[in-house]
Amino acid sequence: MYCKNSNDYQENEMPKTDKAAMAVLSPENEKDFIVRKVTIQSGGSIPNHTNEIHHQQYVLSGEAKVVVGNEVYHAKQGDFIYIPAGVNHYYEACYGKEYQFLCMIITKEDKIVLV
């Protein structure tokens, strides 16, 4: 068991992104799922890509353009986003605010492909 504030985790820059960082909140020995806190600074982005596993995301703060497949969303605090496996998606913090969300994934091996 554990209880730790998400701000106590170290964020690391995400490769091939612009002004984006991620902190893994789940313990290393977690066997079921992983929770990550992703921060995209205002004006930053995560490029169009696919994953072999699905994602569930909850927006903690800010606003961003989130494109999932052919759907464009103006995501904001309190929104929940589901991204199916194999569907391309990207993020742009283009509304003058930092965008921060939790991303929950299963612990299955994942492959990320830039589109």
N, C-alpha and C positions, 0 to 999 in steps of 0.2 A: 504494500500500500504506500501511497505517497500523496502529498499535497504541496505543490510548489507554484509560486506565481509565475505566469508566462513571461513577465518582464525580466525574470532572473536568468533566463536562458540566453546563451550567446547566439547572436544572429551572424550568419555567414553570407557573403555575397553569392548570388546565384550565377553560375557561368552562362554566357551568351544572352544575358538580360541587360537592361538599362535601368540602373538605380533600383534594383530589387535585391532583397535579402530574405533568408529563411532561417528559422530556428526550429529544430525538431524537439517537440515537447514530450514525446513518449520515451520511456526508458529504452535503452539499447536492447534489452532482453524481452521486449514486448513481443508476444507471439501471435496476436490477432489483428491489430490495426495500429496505424501510426498517425499521430496528429502533428501537423506542422503549422507554424504561424508564419505567414508570408507578408512582407511589407514592401510595397512599391511606392517610392517617393513620388511626389507630384512631378509630372512630366516623364516619369519612367514607364517601362513596359516589359512584358514577357512575350517573346516572339511566338508566332503561330507554330503549334506542335501537336503531336498526338502522344498518348500513353497507352500501354497495353492493359492497364487496369483503370477502373472507374474511380471518380473523385466525388466527394461530397464536400461542399464548401459553405462556410458561414461567414458573412461579412461583419467584421468587428467595428470598423470605422471607415470613414471616407467614402469616395465614389470613384468608379472606374467604368470604362467601356469594356465589357467582357463579351467576346464573340465565341459562341459555341456552335460549330458547324456553320449553318447559314443564319443563325439567330443572333441578333445584336441586343445586348442588355445594358441598361444604365444601372449597374449594380450599386447598392448603397447599404449603409448600416442596417442590419437586421435581415437582409436578404439571404436566402438559401439557394445554392446553385448545385445542380447535379450535372456531371459531365460523364457521359457513357464512355466506356473503353473504346479506343480507336477513333474517336471523334476529335477533329482538330479544334483547337481553342487558343485564344490569346487575350492579353490584358493590356489596357492603356490607362494610366492614371492621368487622364486628360481634362479633369474638371477643376484643376487648381488645388487639389487636396491629396494628401497621402492616402493610400488605400491599403487596408490591412484586413486579412482574412485568415480563418482557420481552414486547413485542407486536411480532410480525413481520407486515408487510403488503407487498403488491406496490406498485410505484410508480404504479399506475393511479389516475386521479382518483377520489376517494371522495365520497360524499354521506352525511352523518349526519342522521338524522331521529329526533327525540325521540318516544317512544311514550307 
